[in-house]
Amino acid sequence: MNLKIFIICLVILTSCSRSKKDKEESKNTSSENTIIHYDSLITGYGGHILFEKTSHPTEMLNLESIKETPLDNTRSQELLGDLGRKDTLKIFAEFTQCGEFGGNREYINIYRGDSTLECRIVKDSVVCHFDSNGKKFFRIENKTYTISKSTTKAITNYLELLVRYSLKEKEWFANVAGYFSANITRGVDYRKDFSVDVFDSEGHWIYFDILKNEIKTTSNRVDDSTR
């Protein structure tokens, strides 16, 4: 009786072992028989972009744009590194305190200092009717900061969002709209200026205030009186 039980168990174990081996061999054979087909796209530089035929090269563009650090294969990793000594990145906002006639104006001007990037935050408060001297805007803030690494990333993200928002179709619900822009004025003739702007009639553009808060809370204030 014990011999019979032993033989039955041996047969079961042998069968299980053979089944497992057959599955592994089948898997390996299937993997070996899978042929990946590639296609290529000729670039303007004369090279080729290689990609699987089951995908599309546009996926490379889409995936790169949502990466935490896009274009990380380039030699220069300094955000805003293209901003030269004579260049100025001007980020501007005008709000709607006076309805369709505009409102407070705020500026974030970014430029390269002696050793670091710096920015000047300027705010002009508005009176909706000219005062007795014919003046409408009054400067209430003018401060300089050295820009931190996190601020540099926030500025880059702000510009990317502003470009995306400027290209979206918008419906005008009223004559009242905030106005937001960014431009780089170059200090050399062989470089083109950069410019983007948007009218925000829906009042959704909250990111200027977020960027300004980032600068004020993470960057060091510069004492302009010592300059």
C-alpha positions in Angstrom: 0.0 0.0 0.0 2.8 2.4 0.9 4.6 1.6 -2.3 1.5 2.4 -4.3 1.1 5.8 -2.6 4.8 6.6 -3.3 4.5 5.7 -7.0 1.4 8.0 -7.3 3.1 10.9 -5.6 6.2 10.5 -7.8 4.0 10.5 -11.0 2.3 13.7 -9.8 5.5 15.5 -9.0 7.1 14.5 -12.4 4.0 15.7 -14.2 4.0 19.1 -12.4 7.8 19.5 -13.1 7.3 18.7 -16.8 4.4 21.1 -17.1 6.3 24.0 -15.5 9.3 23.3 -17.8 7.1 23.2 -20.9 5.5 26.6 -20.0 9.0 28.2 -19.5 10.2 26.8 -22.8 7.0 28.0 -24.5 7.4 31.4 -23.1 11.1 31.6 -24.2 10.2 30.4 -27.6 7.4 32.9 -27.9 9.8 35.7 -26.8 12.4 34.6 -29.3 9.8 34.5 -32.1 8.6 38.1 -31.4 10.1 40.4 -33.9 10.1 44.1 -33.2 9.7 46.2 -36.3 11.1 49.7 -36.4 10.5 52.7 -38.6 12.5 55.9 -38.9 12.0 59.6 -39.4 14.6 61.7 -41.2 15.6 64.8 -39.3 16.7 68.2 -40.7 20.2 67.5 -39.3 20.5 64.5 -41.7 20.1 61.9 -39.0 17.2 59.5 -38.2 14.8 59.1 -35.3 14.1 55.4 -34.7 10.8 54.3 -33.2 8.8 51.1 -33.0 6.2 50.7 -35.8 3.5 50.1 -33.2 4.0 53.6 -31.8 4.1 57.1 -33.4 7.0 59.6 -33.2 4.6 62.2 -31.8 4.4 60.2 -28.6 8.1 61.2 -28.1 7.1 64.9 -28.2 4.1 64.4 -25.9 6.1 62.4 -23.3 9.0 64.8 -23.4 6.7 67.8 -22.7 5.3 66.2 -19.5 8.6 65.0 -18.0 9.6 66.4 -14.7 12.8 67.7 -16.3 12.2 68.1 -20.1 15.2 68.1 -22.4 17.5 66.6 -19.7 19.7 65.1 -22.5 21.0 68.6 -23.5 24.4 69.8 -22.4 23.2 72.9 -20.5 20.8 72.2 -17.6 20.6 75.8 -16.3 17.0 77.0 -16.5 16.9 80.5 -17.9 20.6 80.0 -18.8 19.9 81.6 -22.2 19.2 84.9 -20.5 22.4 86.9 -21.3 24.0 89.8 -19.4 22.2 92.4 -21.5 18.9 90.6 -21.7 15.8 91.2 -19.6 12.8 88.9 -19.1 9.8 91.1 -18.4 6.7 89.5 -16.8 3.7 91.9 -16.7 0.2 91.9 -15.3 -2.6 94.4 -15.3 -5.7 93.7 -13.3 -9.2 95.1 -13.5 -9.8 97.5 -10.5 -11.2 100.1 -12.9 -13.2 97.6 -15.0 -12.7 97.9 -18.7 -10.2 100.8 -18.1 -7.6 98.5 -16.5 -6.3 98.4 -13.0 -3.1 97.9 -10.9 0.0 97.1 -12.9 2.7 94.8 -11.7 6.1 93.9 -13.2 8.6 91.1 -12.5 11.8 92.0 -14.4 14.4 89.3 -14.4 18.0 89.9 -15.4 21.5 88.6 -14.8 23.4 90.2 -12.0 27.1 90.0 -11.3 27.0 86.3 -10.3 23.3 85.4 -10.0 19.9 86.0 -11.6 18.0 88.8 -10.0 14.5 90.2 -10.3 12.8 93.4 -9.5 9.2 93.4 -8.4 7.3 96.6 -9.1 3.7 97.4 -8.3 1.9 100.5 -9.5 -1.4 101.1 -7.8 -4.2 102.8 -9.9 -6.8 105.5 -9.2 -9.7 105.1 -11.6 -9.8 108.8 -12.2 -6.8 111.0 -12.7 -5.8 113.0 -9.6 -5.5 116.8 -9.6 -2.0 116.5 -11.1 -3.2 114.3 -13.9 -1.6 111.3 -12.4 -3.2 107.8 -12.5 -0.6 105.3 -11.3 1.3 105.5 -8.0 4.3 103.2 -7.3 3.8 101.4 -4.0 6.4 98.6 -4.3 9.9 98.4 -5.9 12.0 95.5 -4.5 14.9 93.4 -5.8 15.6 89.8 -5.1 18.2 87.2 -6.0 16.5 84.3 -7.6 16.7 80.8 -6.0 16.8 77.5 -7.9 13.2 76.7 -7.1 12.2 80.2 -8.3 14.0 79.6 -11.6 11.9 76.5 -12.1 8.7 78.3 -11.2 9.5 81.1 -13.7 10.0 78.5 -16.5 6.8 76.7 -15.6 4.9 80.0 -15.6 6.2 80.8 -19.1 5.2 77.4 -20.4 1.7 77.8 -19.0 1.3 81.3 -20.3 2.2 80.1 -23.8 -0.3 77.3 -23.6 -3.1 79.6 -22.3 -2.4 82.2 -24.9 -3.0 79.6 -27.7 -6.3 78.5 -26.3 -9.5 79.8 -27.8 -11.3 82.1 -25.4 -14.8 83.6 -25.3 -15.2 87.2 -24.3 -17.9 87.4 -21.6 -17.4 91.0 -20.9 -15.2 94.0 -21.9 -13.3 93.5 -18.6 -10.2 91.4 -18.9 -6.9 91.1 -17.1 -3.9 91.3 -19.3 -0.7 89.2 -18.8 2.4 89.1 -20.9 6.0 88.0 -20.9 8.8 89.1 -23.2 12.6 89.0 -23.4 14.3 92.0 -24.8 17.7 91.0 -26.2 20.8 93.2 -25.8 22.3 91.9 -29.0 21.1 92.3 -32.6 21.6 88.7 -33.7 19.0 87.3 -31.3 15.2 87.7 -31.7 13.1 88.9 -28.9 10.5 86.6 -27.3 7.0 87.7 -26.6 3.7 86.2 -25.5 0.5 87.8 -24.1 -3.1 86.9 -23.1 -6.3 88.7 -22.2 -8.0 86.8 -19.4 -11.7 87.7 -19.5 -12.6 84.7 -17.4 -10.4 85.7 -14.5 -8.8 82.3 -14.3 -5.1 83.4 -14.5 -4.0 83.1 -10.9 -0.4 82.1 -11.6 1.1 85.6 -11.7 0.3 85.9 -7.9 1.6 82.4 -7.3 4.9 83.2 -9.0 5.2 86.5 -7.2 4.6 84.7 -3.9 7.3 82.1 -4.8 9.8 84.8 -5.4 9.1 86.7 -2.1 9.1 83.6 0.0 12.1 81.7 -1.4 14.5 84.4 -2.7 16.8 86.7 -0.8 15.9 90.4 -0.7 18.6 92.7 -2.0 19.3 96.0 -0.2 19.2 98.5 -3.1 20.6 101.3 -0.9 24.0 99.5 -0.9 24.3 99.6 -4.7 
